[in-house]
Structure formats: structure tokens, C-alpha cells
Amino acid sequence: QGQGGGACGGGDGGRKEEIDGVRLQLDRLADQMGTMTCLYESLLLETKQLSSRVDELTAAEAATLEAANTAVKREFPPAPFAMPPFPFYAHPYAAPYAPYLYTHPHPQPHLTNAPPQPIYEELRTLLTRQQQQQQQ
């Protein structure tokens, strides 16, 4: 393309300067692309490091929560059935919400046949022994 204007004389000089300017721009762009690539790679590396750190922290937090939950369960074992401390479900304003606030399979849970507690068993055996000794 550049050999056509030989007869014009000064035409090639202007085109040569233009080509050199474009080459300069291309060199600058290549430099900028190199720095951009370096920045991109460093950002990728940093992102990988941060995500691995986040994974470590998440795992540590999960382990801590699990340990705390087991400690709480060990300290406070769950009651046989949950009953609110005050029968607020009997309040007239709370009556519509009663089925959501308190549900138990037995209508009067204190009347259910609860399993005998060991201390009551010991008391019962002591009482029967005393009665037998008195009868003898």
C-alpha cells in the first residue's frame, strides 16, 4: 500500500510519520495491556487468597457454633415437654393464638402417667421397709 505514491514526493513522508505515530500508539497500548494483565493476575491471586481465608473462617465459625451447641445441650438437656412459665394462652386476648402457642398431645399433661423417678422409687422402698418392720 505504501509504494503507490512515489511520484508525489512528499506524500510518503507524511504517511511514514503517521505509521510511526500509530506504531507509538500500539506500543503504548501494549505496555498498558501488560500492566493491566499484571494487575489482573495479582487481583486474581488476591481473590483466591481471600476466598480461601473466608472458607477457613466459615469452617472455624461452624466448628465453634457446633461446640457451643453441644455445650449448651450438655448443660441444659431438653425438658420432656415444653410448657410456658405462665399460662398466657388462657388470656382472652391470646385465645385465638392458643393452638400455636402451646400444643401438647394430652389435654392435661400433669395427669399423664409420668415415668417413676428414681428418688420416688427409693422413698417408696424405704416406706415399705418401715411398714414391714412396724408390722413385725
C-alpha positions in Angstrom: 0.0 0.0 0.0 2.8 2.4 0.8 4.6 2.1 -2.6 1.9 3.8 -4.8 2.7 7.5 -4.2 6.3 7.6 -5.2 5.7 10.3 -7.9 4.2 12.7 -5.4 7.4 13.0 -3.4 6.2 14.4 -0.1 3.3 12.0 0.2 5.3 9.2 1.6 6.9 11.3 4.3 3.5 12.2 5.8 2.4 8.6 5.7 5.6 7.4 7.3 5.1 9.8 10.2 1.5 8.6 10.5 2.7 5.0 10.6 5.3 5.8 13.2 2.6 7.6 15.3 0.4 4.5 15.0 3.3 2.3 16.0 3.9 4.5 19.0 0.3 4.3 20.0 0.4 0.5 19.5 3.5 0.3 21.7 1.8 2.4 24.4 -1.3 0.2 24.2 0.8 -3.0 24.5 2.5 -1.5 27.6 -0.8 -0.6 29.1 -2.1 -4.1 28.3 0.9 -5.6 30.0 0.3 -3.6 33.2 -3.4 -4.4 33.0 -2.6 -8.1 32.7 -0.2 -7.8 35.7 -2.9 -6.1 37.8 -5.5 -8.6 36.7 -3.3 -11.6 37.7 -2.4 -10.0 41.1 -6.1 -9.3 41.7 -7.0 -12.9 40.8 -4.3 -14.2 43.2 -5.6 -11.9 46.0 -9.2 -13.0 45.3 -8.2 -16.7 45.6 -6.4 -16.0 48.9 -9.3 -14.1 50.3 -11.8 -16.7 49.3 -9.7 -19.4 50.9 -9.5 -17.3 54.1 -13.3 -16.9 54.0 -13.6 -20.7 53.7 -11.3 -21.1 56.7 -13.2 -18.6 58.8 -16.5 -20.2 57.9 -15.3 -23.6 58.9 -13.9 -22.3 62.2 -17.2 -20.5 62.9 -19.2 -23.6 62.2 -17.0 -25.6 64.5 -17.3 -23.0 67.2 -21.1 -23.0 66.9 -21.2 -26.8 67.0 -19.1 -26.8 70.1 -21.3 -24.2 71.8 -24.5 -26.0 70.8 -23.2 -29.3 72.3 -22.1 -27.5 75.5 -25.5 -25.9 75.9 -27.3 -29.2 75.3 -25.0 -30.8 77.8 -25.7 -28.1 80.4 -29.4 -27.8 79.8 -30.9 -31.0 78.5 -34.3 -30.5 76.8 -37.4 -30.9 79.0 -39.7 -33.8 78.4 -42.2 -31.3 77.0 -42.1 -27.5 76.7 -44.6 -25.6 78.7 -44.7 -21.8 79.0 -43.9 -20.4 82.5 -47.3 -18.7 82.7 -50.5 -19.9 81.1 -50.8 -16.8 78.9 -52.6 -18.9 76.3 -55.6 -18.8 78.7 -55.7 -15.0 78.4 -58.8 -13.9 76.4 -56.7 -11.8 74.0 -54.4 -14.7 73.5 -57.2 -17.3 73.0 -57.1 -17.2 69.1 -53.4 -17.9 69.2 -53.6 -20.6 71.8 -53.1 -23.6 69.4 -49.9 -22.0 68.1 -48.5 -21.0 71.5 -49.0 -24.3 73.3 -49.7 -27.7 72.0 -49.4 -31.0 73.8 -50.9 -34.3 72.8 -52.5 -34.7 76.2 -55.1 -32.1 77.3 -53.9 -32.2 80.9 -50.2 -33.1 80.7 -49.8 -33.1 84.5 -52.2 -36.0 84.7 -50.3 -38.3 82.4 -48.6 -41.3 83.8 -45.1 -39.9 84.0 -42.3 -42.5 84.4 -41.5 -43.0 88.0 -38.5 -41.0 89.1 -35.6 -42.9 90.9 -35.8 -40.8 94.1 -39.6 -41.6 94.4 -38.7 -45.2 93.9 -36.2 -45.0 96.8 -38.7 -43.3 99.0 -41.3 -45.9 98.2 -38.9 -48.8 99.1 -37.9 -47.1 102.3 -41.6 -46.6 103.3 -42.5 -50.2 102.5 -39.5 -51.4 104.6 -40.5 -49.2 107.6 -44.1 -50.5 107.3 -42.9 -54.1 107.2 -40.7 -53.6 110.3 -43.5 -52.0 112.2 -45.8 -54.9 111.3 -43.2 -57.4 112.6 
